[in-house]
Amino acid sequence: MRLALYEPDIPQNTGTILRLSACLGVPVDIVEPCGFVFDDRRLRRAGMDYLDAVDLTRHSSWNAYRVWRAGSDRARRLILLTTKGDTAYADFSYAPSDTLMFGRESGGAPPEVHDAVDARLFIPMRPGLRSLNIAVAAAMVLGEALRQTEGFPSQTADDPAER
């Protein structure tokens, strides 16, 4: 399982998602350009000291990301979370090799991204409301995907987090 952020706009959201990924052991791809300088202090504040624990790959553009994905075994299902999705995220059957992609906070993902994905999912919400915060959406969907695929990390009694 992987997360991918398409041209993220808000450093605090990106930092929170990177922290989520570090804690759950899920690699992250960031498709640039970002709407902020990547070493922004707000990104560091949200990610805290977890940023060094993230398996992070940065891609200079959508095209560079597509070329990278096409290499070796990375060309697995790309799942876009979007308000324009046609399947509710909880009704989808995830695979351990899926990549969950989230678009820009300000505008989602452009048509070329929608055209390239294998599935478009949405989070059901009350009528008249636009969307959830992207970090909240990422946590919800990643949680369901990891639950279905039994991909949560396990803790043992020897784990310092257990003390």
C-alpha positions as CSV (number, residue, x, y, z in Angstrom):
1,M,0.0,0.0,0.0
2,R,1.2,3.5,-0.8
3,L,-0.1,7.1,-0.5
4,A,0.4,9.6,-3.2
5,L,-0.2,13.4,-2.9
6,Y,-0.8,15.2,-6.2
7,E,0.7,18.8,-6.0
8,P,-0.3,19.4,-2.3
9,D,-1.1,23.0,-1.4
10,I,-1.0,23.1,2.4
11,P,2.1,22.2,4.4
12,Q,0.3,21.3,7.6
13,N,-1.9,18.8,5.8
14,T,1.2,17.3,4.1
15,G,3.0,17.1,7.4
16,T,0.1,15.4,9.0
17,I,-0.2,12.8,6.2
18,L,3.6,12.1,6.4
19,R,3.2,11.5,10.1
20,L,0.3,9.2,9.5
21,S,2.4,7.3,6.9
22,A,5.4,7.0,9.2
23,C,3.3,5.6,12.0
24,L,1.6,3.1,9.8
25,G,4.6,2.2,7.7
26,V,3.1,3.3,4.4
27,P,5.4,4.8,1.7
28,V,4.4,8.2,0.3
29,D,4.9,9.7,-3.1
30,I,4.7,13.5,-3.6
31,V,4.0,14.7,-7.1
32,E,5.3,18.2,-7.4
33,P,5.2,21.1,-7.6
34,C,3.9,21.7,-4.1
35,G,2.1,24.9,-3.1
36,F,4.8,25.5,-0.5
37,V,8.6,25.2,-0.1
38,F,9.1,21.5,0.9
39,D,11.1,22.3,4.0
40,D,8.5,24.7,5.3
41,R,8.4,25.1,9.1
42,R,4.7,24.4,9.1
43,L,5.3,21.0,7.4
44,R,7.9,20.2,10.0
45,R,5.7,21.3,12.9
46,A,2.8,19.1,11.7
47,G,5.0,16.1,10.9
48,M,7.1,16.6,14.1
49,D,10.0,14.3,14.5
50,Y,8.2,11.6,12.4
51,L,9.4,13.0,9.1
52,D,12.7,11.1,9.2
53,A,10.7,7.8,9.6
54,V,8.8,8.3,6.3
55,D,9.6,6.3,3.2
56,L,9.2,9.3,0.9
57,T,9.7,9.7,-2.8
58,R,9.4,13.1,-4.5
59,H,8.6,13.4,-8.2
60,S,9.2,16.6,-10.1
61,S,5.9,16.4,-12.1
62,W,2.9,14.2,-13.0
63,N,4.8,12.9,-16.0
64,A,7.9,12.0,-14.0
65,Y,5.6,10.1,-11.5
66,R,4.0,8.2,-14.4
67,V,7.4,7.2,-15.8
68,W,8.5,6.1,-12.3
69,R,5.4,4.1,-11.8
70,A,5.8,2.3,-15.1
71,G,9.2,1.0,-14.0
72,S,9.5,-2.5,-12.5
73,D,6.6,-3.6,-10.4
74,R,5.2,-0.1,-9.5
75,A,2.5,0.0,-12.2
76,R,-0.2,-1.5,-9.9
77,R,-3.6,0.0,-9.3
78,L,-3.8,3.8,-8.8
79,I,-6.8,4.7,-6.8
80,L,-7.9,8.4,-6.8
81,L,-9.9,9.8,-3.9
82,T,-12.2,12.5,-5.4
83,T,-15.5,14.2,-4.8
84,K,-16.2,13.1,-8.4
85,G,-15.8,9.4,-7.6
86,D,-18.2,6.8,-8.6
87,T,-17.6,4.2,-5.8
88,A,-17.8,4.8,-2.0
89,Y,-14.4,4.1,-0.4
90,A,-15.9,1.6,2.0
91,D,-17.5,-0.4,-0.8
92,F,-14.2,-0.8,-2.7
93,S,-12.0,-4.0,-2.5
94,Y,-8.4,-2.9,-1.9
95,A,-5.3,-4.8,-2.6
96,P,-2.0,-4.6,-0.6
97,S,-0.3,-3.2,-3.7
98,D,-2.7,-0.3,-4.3
99,T,-1.6,3.4,-4.3
100,L,-4.2,5.8,-2.9
101,M,-3.9,9.2,-4.5
102,F,-5.2,12.5,-3.2
103,G,-5.4,15.7,-5.2
104,R,-4.7,19.3,-4.3
105,E,-6.6,20.8,-1.5
106,S,-7.5,23.8,-3.7
107,G,-8.7,22.0,-6.8
108,G,-8.4,18.2,-6.6
109,A,-6.8,16.4,-9.5
110,P,-7.0,17.5,-13.2
111,P,-8.6,15.5,-16.0
112,E,-5.3,13.8,-17.0
113,V,-5.0,12.3,-13.6
114,H,-8.6,11.2,-13.6
115,D,-8.0,9.6,-17.0
116,A,-5.0,7.7,-15.8
117,V,-6.3,6.0,-12.6
118,D,-7.8,2.6,-12.2
119,A,-10.6,3.7,-9.9
120,R,-12.2,6.9,-8.5
121,L,-13.5,6.7,-5.0
122,F,-15.4,9.2,-2.8
123,I,-16.3,9.5,0.9
124,P,-20.1,9.8,1.4
125,M,-21.1,13.0,3.1
126,R,-24.2,15.0,3.9
127,P,-25.7,16.9,1.0
128,G,-24.5,20.5,0.6
129,L,-21.0,19.9,2.1
130,R,-18.0,19.9,-0.3
131,S,-15.2,17.9,1.3
132,L,-13.2,16.8,4.3
133,N,-9.8,17.9,5.2
134,I,-7.4,15.9,3.0
135,A,-5.5,14.5,6.1
136,V,-8.7,13.3,7.6
137,A,-9.8,11.8,4.3
138,A,-6.4,10.1,3.9
139,A,-6.6,8.6,7.4
140,M,-10.2,7.3,6.8
141,V,-9.4,5.7,3.5
142,L,-6.0,4.3,4.4
143,G,-7.5,2.9,7.6
144,E,-10.1,1.0,5.6
145,A,-7.6,-0.2,3.0
146,L,-5.2,-1.5,5.7
147,R,-8.1,-3.1,7.6
148,Q,-9.2,-5.0,4.4
149,T,-5.7,-6.1,3.5
150,E,-4.6,-6.8,7.1
151,G,-1.8,-4.3,6.5
152,F,-1.6,-2.6,9.8
153,P,1.7,-2.8,11.5
154,S,1.8,-5.2,14.5
155,Q,3.1,-4.3,17.9
156,T,4.8,-6.8,20.2
157,A,5.5,-6.7,23.9
158,D,9.1,-5.8,23.1
159,D,7.9,-2.7,21.2
160,P,8.8,0.5,23.2
161,A,5.4,1.9,22.2
162,E,3.8,-0.8,24.3
163,R,5.4,0.4,27.5
